[in-house]
Amino acid sequence: MTDTSLDSTTSLSLPELRVISVVSILLCGLSGGLLPLCASPGSSWLSYGNAFGGGVFLGAGLVHMLPEASKDLQEALLSMEAGGKEGLAE
């Protein structure tokens, strides 16, 4: 049987990992917040980054709604096949 546990001399304790995580999140957020201040007002890469971020949020929102929309469409089509006209709104 092989020992898969980490060596106690190389592993970090939970409080150390938490401090490292907090510092890294703080530095990432700070650098992302200060980045637009360093850019010139008409820089194109800032516009592209803004458009990319908007696309990511729009895509995530649409993908999030897909399962419910698919289920509702299937129910509407099944009710239309059964002879009901109330399946799809006119």
Phi, psi and omega in degrees: 000136181264150180269112182262002180287153180285150177292133184293340180279339182257343182278150179261152178281165181300315178298324178294318178296322179295318179295317179298318179296314180298316181294318181293320177294320179297315181293320178295315179295320179294317180292322177292328179282328180273345181301315178295333179291331180278343183274152175287154186300329183255022184288137184283330182292332176289322177294318178295319178296322178294317178295320178296316178298318177297321177295322178296315179294319179295315179297318179296321179294318180291318178295326179294329182273349185301312183300317180292320179294321178296317179296315180296321179293318178297318178296320180293317180292323177294322179289330176288324178293330180283356177106356180276146179261355183275010183295308181244142178286144179265000000 
